[in-house]
Amino acid sequence: MATSVPFTPLIIDGQERPSANSKTFEVYTPQSGQLVGTAAAATSQDCRDAIEAAARAQKSWEKTRPVERRDIFLKAADILSSEPWMKLMQEANTQEVAFAPAWSVLDSTIPSSYIRVQAGLVDQLKGQVYPSVHLPGIQVHVQPRAKGVLLAIAPWNAPGALTIRAIAIPIFCGNAVVLKGSELSPRMHYLITKAFHEAGLPKGVLNCISVAQSDTPSLVSEIIAHPLIRHVNFTGSDRVGRIVAMEAAKHLKPCVLELGGKAPTVVLQDADLNEAAKAIVDSALLNSGQVCMSTERVIAHKSIAEKLIAIIRNIVSGLKAGDLTTDPSAKLGPLFSTASADRLVGILKDAKESGAEVILGDLANNKSIVQPHLIKDVKPGMKIWDEESFGPVIVFATFATVDEAIELANASSFSLTSSVWSADVMLAQEIAYQIRYSAVNINGPTIHSEPSDGLIGLSGSSGYGRFDVANFTDKRTMMIHPKGRTYALA
């Protein structure tokens, strides 16, 4: 008898339902290939239903008071932080995308804290009133108003945290959302949506659809083209981000795109090397390096580079990647697919052939499992320097002067996060202002950003826009004219 697995439905207009043609797709855990769930595969009709439900709901949702929205958000945060929901989310993360326990717990904890932060946006929805600078008596009112119906596309690598980021501020601003999650983690996207409905979010304000991988390109294109869709936000790879941006550009629709990262860590000669090493390893290997903020390039002063590498090697040597469900000695989980692992190994081999030295690692993969690798003498122009690896890899380059360190940090098309390590905080700040990254952590890990800041890239391969009120509202101006003004022709 076949083992039953969870079924993840669509949520459209507040109702859980199968797809219009009852089509489903299967979800398998990485490495073992075990079937862990099935999900409704949305059709074109389902997508239209979700958009139309959102459009109906948005008209009344925009009229609600921000404090009413705040109360719903706080209740949703309480639900998601409750023990039963935490267990459900952690089970989904462990089964669907094989997260290691630390990352699974973190991704299940962040949603409630993010929601509470977004619930504090009430004051940012205020407008302005001022007298006209052109004619006396005209009163000008400027208000941030909701855009309407938005498409939000969330990824698999932190499906709890990044689903909240994709939907929370848009909804709080009075918009309605069609959420398309990853086909690799449909259950987590569904759980987040369900929690909001249990908290009292009106039906139709948030609709969750899952799409089979083969249908994704055509259906996403169709959703973006729909005249009721006013805005798109996408978190994922720079390759897919370019496709989404081009589809949106066809219809002149704005986007917020949070794409890849190639975070540099600059380590000066006076840095606390033990602390820097711990932060580097943590940021580079959390979730097996499958984080957009992962430390991917360590740029160390020549005088301390070998000592830093030795400390890092000592830590990493004790970290093994494996199937977390069967190997109790494994600290790191598999990559999300065998194809991803194959690509990573190709990049590692290219680095060695291009003159880099492999300090640790076997340049191999076992299906989707890749062991941690340390590579030194890496330079701009190598694939491992220029492309996001999205795997358990730390690469090293050295510098002699601060100007050289800044040049190396900026030698990338990515611009998401970074860090600088130095006992001289003033010098670290000076460097931080000269490296072109959205977020710079001084004496801290690259995997850190503030939810209220709306982390995003500064263009290029890391994307653009911010997850903030300004990007999910339109500034609208209303001018009240007094009686009796004169006109040129009447």
Phi, psi and omega in degrees: 000135181292140178285132179285144178231158181298144174252130179256114180275173168280156170237108182230128181056037177081359184248136173277132185204157173285177177289164185300329180251013179065015178289144178228168169227159185260149180243125181243143177284145179299161177067296183284335181071018180289136176289121183240358179177164169234157182219148176296131179262103185300145176257176175302320179295319178299319180296317178295320178299318180295318180295315181292324176296319178297319181296319178295316184289325186297328182301317180274327180298321180297334182277351179290152178286142179306328179291330175292318177297319179302316182297321177295317180299315181295324177292320177298321178297319178297319180297311184292335179269359179287155184301317180298320182287323176300320179295316179299317182292319180293323176297317179298314181295320181292317184282314188284316186235013171054044178292145169292154185308317183298317181287324178297316178296316181299313182292338177272342181270323185300320184309313182293321180290321177299316182298319180296324176296314182293332178294345179271012183275004184310314184293338181281353180266012178280154179254194180230150173228129179207158179283148180299143177273353183261310184230140180292147175091345180276128180256126184255126177245126177241126182227143168279121182239151181299149179281325182133240181257130183241147170261127177241127180243115184251150184265182183265340193281346169207066192294336176285300183298317187278341170290316178300316180297325182289331189246332193294305182295317176306315180293317181298332179281359178100006177275165169248151191231138165255113182264122171249111180271182179282145176290348179275341185220049184297329184294322180294318178297320178298317183296319179299314180297316181298321179298320178296321179292322177293336178279353177107010177296128181301147181300142178091341181291325177229118180241135184242121178238142172248143187230135175297146184304320182293336182266349189300310183304313184289320183287322177297317177300318180294319179296312181301322182286342184300133185297340180278345177279122184257342189200152180229134166236140186221134172238125182169204184286156178294330179297309180288327178301322178296321179295315179299316180298320180292321177296317179293323181296330178302330184246012180053045179256134183288156181226153160244122185236115174252107190251221189281177177217157176215058194300127174267147170241118179264122182244113180276168187293340181262009183290156171283100189292326179294317179292318179298317181298316180298318180293320180296312181298315181299312183288331181280328190248352174305135183053034179056033177080009183265058180223137182295339180263007182304142173290115182247343180221122174256120183247101190247146176297141185304328185288339183236002187300311183295323178295316179298315180299320181296318179296314181296318180298321179299321179289311187292330180301336179268007182249118182248139174266144180186185177282108187294341181277341184235345184242099183293344180276349182284133176256336181243144180270181179286165168285168190288346178200159175296324179298321178296318179295318178300316180298315182298314180298323176299320179293321179295316179295323178297322179297316180296317180294336181270003174111358177283156181254129177275113182273324181211138179123156187250006179054040183215165174222149173251094188057248183261007181262127174234129178287157179300142180234141171241128184229129177242173184062039178269142185226156172304142183105336173281145178304320184292340175271320189273331185253147175292124183279323181055047180204177185281073187226137171235126179246152186233138170225160182238161178218158178252329181233160179299320179300322179293321179297317179296318180298318179292319179299322182274358181278067184197152175273358179265154185206039187270281181233167182196176173208156178228133181243122178194147173287338179269092185296325179295319177294319178299320177296319179299319177293318182302323180285346183257347175266136192268082179224147182299323180225134177236124177260123177265121183055045179206172183286158176287334176278077173198129172211164180258125184301328180286347182272344177065053183317133176198165179284170180254037182095182183071211187289351177264357177090194184200168185089173178222151174276078180216175184300320184300325183277345182244018172224161171253134175279113183248139184245131176237131181242122181262116184266142178281163175290151170084011179288155182265155180233150186292325187245007181216000000 
